[in-house]
Amino acid sequence: MKRNQLWFAALCFCGVTLGLQQSSAIDRFVQYAYDHSGEVAASSSGAVELSQGGGIWSGSAQHHETRKALVLEQIKAEAEKRRVEPIDAKIDSVWKAIPGYNGLEVDIERTLELAEQRAFAEPLQLVYREIAPKVSLEELGSQPIYKGNPNKKMVGLMINVAWGDEFLAPMLETLRSEQVHATFFFDGTWLKKNRSTAQKIVEAGHEPGNHAYTHKDMSKLGRAQQTAEISRTEALLKEAGLKNKLFAPPSGDYNKMTVDVAHELNLKTILWTLDTVDWKKPPPSSVIRKISDRVEPGSLILMHPTDTSNRALKGIIQTVKSKGLALGTVSEVLSPDRIPEVESTGQ
C-alpha cells in the first residue's frame, strides 16, 4: 500500500514539473511573438504595413493605439504632399472676370476615422476637403464673364432661345441621351408664348437664363430701357417658377451700363468663349472641328436651336468628352467647386 502511494506521488511531481516547463516555454513564445510583431508587419509592405493581420495581439487596446499612431503619421505625410492651394478670382485684361477655383487638402481627422473603421487596411483611403479662395467671383463686382477658371476641367453649353422651337426637342433628346445639362437663355417674347416648354426644359435638369425681352442691342439703349429689357424677362421667369441668376445680352452686345444694370438685378452678365455661329448655317462637321481645335477647360460654347447645332450637338459633346473635359451648366462651370476626384495612397 505504501509502495503504491509513493509511486503515485512521484508521478504527480513529474507531471507538475513538466507542466511548469511547458508553461514557461509558452510564455517565452508569446513574448517573442509580441516583440517581433512589428518586424513581421513591416516586412510585408513597402512602407508601414497597416493590414488587418495584426497577430495574436491585434485585438489589444495597446496594439490598436500603436497602429493608429503610425497611420496618423502616414496621413500627415500624405496631407503635406497632396495639398493644392486655392486660386483667387481675378479680372483679366482680355477675358474680364475669371472665377476662382477651390484648393484641396486631406482632411486628417476624417481620413483617420475612415482608416480606423477599415481596420487600417491598405491602401489608405484619403478623405479630402475643399479650400475656398480668398477672393470670390462675387467680390469682383460688376464685370462681364466670358469663361470659367482654366484649372477646372469643365465646359459649359449655353443655348440662346429667341425664335422657334423646331429643333429644341431633338436637341433636348441628345442632351438627355448624353447625360449633359446645358443653360438655356430665354428671350422674353419667346418665353411669354412658350412658358410650358421652358418649364419642361428646366424640369429636365437644365438651367434657365435671361436673354432680355425683345432681342435689341443693349448698348444702344438708355438705362431705363436696359432695365426694362432685363426686368420684364426676369418677371416672366419668376411667374413660371424658374429661378435665375444669369443674363446673356442679345448678340453679345453690351456696355458698362448693361453689366451694371444686370448686377443691380443680382444677375451675372454672361458672354461666350466659343461661338458656333450656327445662324450662318455652317456644315455641322465644320462646327465640330472648330470646337475640337479651340475648346479648353472653362470654355462656354454658344449655340441656338438651329438645324446646324441640332446635327452637330452630339459630335460637340463627344469631342469635349474625348478631351477629358466634363460638361455642365454655366453656373457649374463658374462655380469654384472642384470636379470630384477619387484618390488613394496607391495612386
C-alpha positions in Angstrom: 0.0 0.0 0.0 2.7 2.5 1.0 4.7 1.5 -2.1 1.7 2.4 -4.4 1.3 5.7 -2.6 5.0 6.5 -3.2 4.6 5.7 -6.9 1.5 8.0 -7.2 3.3 10.9 -5.5 6.3 10.5 -7.8 4.1 10.6 -10.9 2.3 13.8 -9.7 5.6 15.5 -9.0 6.8 14.7 -12.6 3.5 15.9 -14.1 3.7 19.3 -12.2 7.3 19.7 -13.2 6.6 19.0 -16.9 3.6 21.4 -16.8 5.7 24.2 -15.4 8.3 23.7 -18.1 5.7 23.8 -20.9 4.1 26.9 -19.4 7.4 28.7 -19.3 8.0 27.8 -22.9 4.6 29.1 -24.0 5.2 32.3 -22.1 8.6 32.7 -23.9 6.9 32.0 -27.3 4.2 34.6 -26.7 6.7 37.2 -25.6 8.8 36.5 -28.7 5.8 36.9 -31.0 4.9 40.2 -29.4 8.4 41.6 -29.6 8.7 40.7 -33.3 5.2 41.5 -34.5 6.3 45.0 -35.7 9.1 43.4 -37.8 6.6 40.9 -39.4 4.2 43.7 -40.3 6.9 45.9 -41.8 8.3 43.2 -43.9 5.0 42.6 -45.8 4.7 46.2 -47.1 6.8 48.8 -48.9 6.4 51.3 -46.1 4.4 50.6 -42.9 2.0 47.7 -43.1 -1.4 48.6 -41.8 -3.2 45.5 -42.9 -5.8 43.7 -40.8 -3.5 40.9 -39.9 -2.1 42.1 -36.6 -1.1 38.8 -35.0 -2.3 37.5 -31.6 -2.1 40.9 -30.1 -4.2 42.7 -32.7 -7.2 42.9 -30.5 -5.4 44.6 -27.7 -6.0 48.3 -26.9 -2.3 48.9 -26.8 -1.6 47.4 -30.2 -4.6 49.3 -31.7 -3.3 52.6 -30.4 0.1 51.9 -31.8 -1.2 51.2 -35.2 -3.4 54.3 -35.1 -0.4 56.5 -34.3 1.5 55.0 -37.2 -1.4 55.6 -39.6 -1.8 59.2 -38.3 1.8 59.9 -39.2 1.3 58.5 -42.6 -1.8 60.6 -43.2 0.0 63.7 -42.1 2.9 63.0 -44.5 0.4 62.4 -47.4 -1.5 65.6 -46.5 1.7 67.7 -46.8 2.4 66.3 -50.2 -1.1 66.5 -51.6 -2.3 70.0 -50.6 -3.4 72.1 -53.6 -3.7 75.8 -53.0 -6.9 77.6 -54.0 -6.9 80.1 -56.9 -8.5 83.5 -56.4 -11.0 85.0 -58.8 -9.5 87.8 -60.8 -10.1 90.4 -63.5 -8.3 89.6 -66.8 -7.5 92.3 -69.3 -9.0 90.2 -72.1 -11.4 87.7 -70.5 -12.7 90.1 -67.8 -13.9 88.3 -64.7 -12.4 84.9 -64.2 -13.9 82.8 -61.3 -11.7 81.3 -58.6 -11.2 77.6 -58.0 -11.2 75.8 -54.7 -8.0 74.3 -53.4 -7.8 70.8 -51.8 -6.4 69.3 -48.7 -6.5 66.0 -46.9 -9.0 66.0 -44.0 -6.7 64.4 -41.5 -9.4 63.7 -38.8 -11.9 62.1 -41.2 -9.2 60.1 -43.0 -8.0 58.7 -39.7 -11.6 57.9 -38.7 -12.2 56.1 -42.0 -8.9 54.2 -41.7 -9.9 53.0 -38.2 -13.3 51.9 -39.5 -11.5 49.8 -42.1 -9.2 48.3 -39.5 -6.2 50.2 -41.0 -6.4 48.1 -44.2 -4.2 49.2 -47.2 -4.3 51.1 -49.4 -5.1 54.1 -47.2 -8.2 55.9 -48.4 -7.8 59.7 -48.2 -10.7 62.0 -47.5 -10.4 65.5 -49.0 -12.0 68.8 -48.2 -12.0 71.9 -50.4 -10.4 75.2 -49.5 -12.3 78.3 -50.7 -10.3 81.1 -52.4 -9.7 84.4 -50.5 -11.3 86.3 -53.5 -14.6 85.0 -55.0 -16.2 85.9 -58.3 -18.9 87.9 -56.4 -16.2 90.1 -54.8 -15.1 91.3 -58.3 -18.3 93.3 -58.6 -19.9 94.4 -61.8 -18.0 92.5 -64.5 -18.8 90.5 -67.7 -17.8 86.9 -67.7 -16.6 85.0 -70.8 -15.2 81.8 -69.4 -14.6 79.6 -66.3 -11.4 79.1 -64.4 -8.9 77.4 -66.8 -7.9 75.0 -64.0 -11.4 73.5 -63.8 -11.7 70.8 -66.5 -15.3 71.6 -67.3 -17.1 73.1 -70.3 -20.5 74.7 -70.5 -23.1 74.7 -73.3 -25.2 77.9 -73.5 -28.2 77.8 -75.8 -29.9 81.2 -76.6 -33.6 80.7 -77.4 -35.2 83.7 -79.2 -37.2 82.2 -82.0 -38.9 78.9 -82.9 -38.8 75.6 -81.2 -38.5 73.2 -84.2 -35.1 71.9 -83.1 -35.5 72.1 -79.4 -37.0 68.7 -78.9 -34.2 66.7 -80.7 -31.5 68.8 -79.0 -33.1 68.1 -75.6 -33.1 64.4 -76.5 -29.4 64.5 -77.5 -28.6 66.2 -74.2 -30.7 63.5 -72.3 -29.0 60.6 -74.0 -25.6 62.0 -73.5 -26.4 62.9 -69.8 -25.5 66.5 -70.2 -27.2 69.6 -68.8 -27.0 73.0 -70.5 -28.0 76.6 -69.8 -30.9 77.9 -71.9 -31.2 81.7 -72.1 -34.8 82.6 -72.9 -35.8 85.7 -74.8 -38.8 87.4 -73.1 -41.1 87.5 -76.1 -40.4 83.8 -76.8 -40.9 82.9 -73.1 -44.2 84.6 -72.9 -45.6 82.3 -75.7 -43.7 79.2 -74.6 -43.8 79.1 -70.8 -44.7 75.4 -70.6 -41.8 74.5 -72.9 -39.4 76.5 -70.8 -40.7 74.7 -67.7 -40.2 71.3 -69.2 -36.6 72.2 -70.2 -35.8 73.2 -66.6 -37.6 70.1 -65.3 -35.2 68.0 -67.4 -32.3 69.4 -65.3 -31.2 72.3 -67.4 -30.5 75.8 -66.2 -32.6 78.9 -67.2 -31.2 82.3 -68.0 -32.4 85.7 -69.1 -31.8 86.8 -72.7 -33.6 90.2 -72.4 -37.1 90.8 -73.8 -37.0 91.9 -77.4 -33.5 91.0 -78.6 -32.3 94.6 -79.0 -28.7 95.7 -78.9 -28.4 96.7 -75.3 -25.6 99.2 -75.9 -27.9 101.4 -77.9 -30.4 101.7 -75.1 -30.6 104.1 -72.2 -30.6 102.9 -68.5 -34.4 102.8 -68.2 -34.7 100.8 -71.4 -32.0 98.4 -70.5 -33.5 97.9 -67.1 -36.9 97.2 -68.7 -35.5 94.7 -71.2 -33.9 92.6 -68.4 -36.5 93.0 -65.7 -39.5 92.1 -67.9 -38.0 88.8 -68.8 -36.9 88.3 -65.2 -40.6 88.8 -64.2 -41.7 86.1 -66.7 -39.1 83.7 -65.4 -40.4 84.2 -61.8 -44.0 83.8 -62.9 -43.0 80.4 -64.5 -41.4 79.4 -61.2 -37.9 79.5 -62.8 -35.1 80.7 -60.5 -32.4 82.6 -62.4 -29.1 84.4 -61.7 -27.7 84.8 -65.2 -28.1 87.3 -68.1 -26.9 86.9 -71.6 -27.1 90.1 -73.7 -28.6 89.6 -77.2 -26.0 89.2 -79.9 -23.4 89.7 -77.2 -23.9 93.4 -77.4 -23.4 95.4 -74.2 -21.7 98.3 -72.5 -20.7 99.1 -68.9 -24.3 100.2 -68.1 -25.7 96.9 -69.2 -23.4 95.0 -66.8 -24.2 97.4 -64.0 -28.0 97.1 -64.5 -27.8 93.3 -64.5 -25.6 93.4 -61.4 -28.2 95.6 -59.7 -30.8 93.0 -60.5 -28.5 90.3 -58.9 -27.6 88.8 -62.3 -24.2 87.9 -63.7 -23.6 89.1 -67.3 -22.6 86.1 -69.4 -20.8 86.1 -72.8 -19.1 83.2 -74.5 -15.7 81.7 -75.2 -16.6 79.9 -78.4 -19.4 80.7 -80.9 -20.8 78.0 -83.2 -22.1 80.9 -85.5 -24.9 78.4 -86.3 -27.2 81.2 -87.6 -24.9 81.3 -90.7 -25.8 77.6 -91.3 -22.3 76.2 -91.5 -21.9 72.4 -92.0 -22.1 70.5 -88.7 -18.7 69.0 -89.4 -17.0 72.4 -89.5 -18.7 73.4 -86.2 -17.4 70.2 -84.6 -13.9 70.7 -86.0 -13.9 74.3 -84.7 -14.8 73.2 -81.2 -12.3 70.4 -81.3 -9.5 72.8 -82.2 -10.3 75.5 -79.7 -12.1 74.1 -76.7 -10.3 74.2 -73.4 -11.1 74.0 -69.7 -13.6 76.7 -68.8 -14.9 77.3 -72.3 -18.5 78.5 -72.7 -19.9 77.3 -76.1 -22.7 79.4 -77.6 -25.4 77.9 -79.9 -29.0 78.3 -80.8 -31.8 75.8 -81.5 -30.9 75.6 -85.2 -30.6 72.7 -87.7 -26.8 73.1 -87.7 -26.5 72.9 -83.9 -29.0 70.1 -83.7 -27.0 68.0 -86.0 -23.6 69.0 -84.5 -24.6 68.7 -80.8 -23.8 65.1 -80.3 -20.4 65.4 -82.0 -19.6 68.5 -79.9 -20.4 66.7 -76.7 -18.4 63.6 -77.7 -15.4 65.8 -78.8 -15.4 67.7 -75.5 -15.6 64.4 -73.5 -12.8 62.9 -75.5 -10.5 65.6 -74.3 -11.1 64.6 -70.7 -13.4 67.6 -70.0 -16.7 67.4 -68.2 -19.8 69.3 -69.4 -22.2 71.3 -67.2 -24.3 74.3 -66.9 -22.9 77.8 -67.0 -23.3 78.1 -63.2 -21.5 74.8 -62.7 -18.6 75.9 -64.8 -18.3 79.2 -63.0 -18.6 77.6 -59.5 -15.3 77.4 -57.6 -16.3 73.8 -56.6 -13.8 71.2 -57.8 -14.7 68.3 -60.0 -14.9 65.2 -57.7 -11.8 63.0 -57.7 -11.3 59.6 -56.3 -7.9 59.0 -54.9 -5.9 56.8 -52.5 -2.3 56.5 -51.4 -2.0 53.7 -54.0 -2.2 56.3 -56.8 
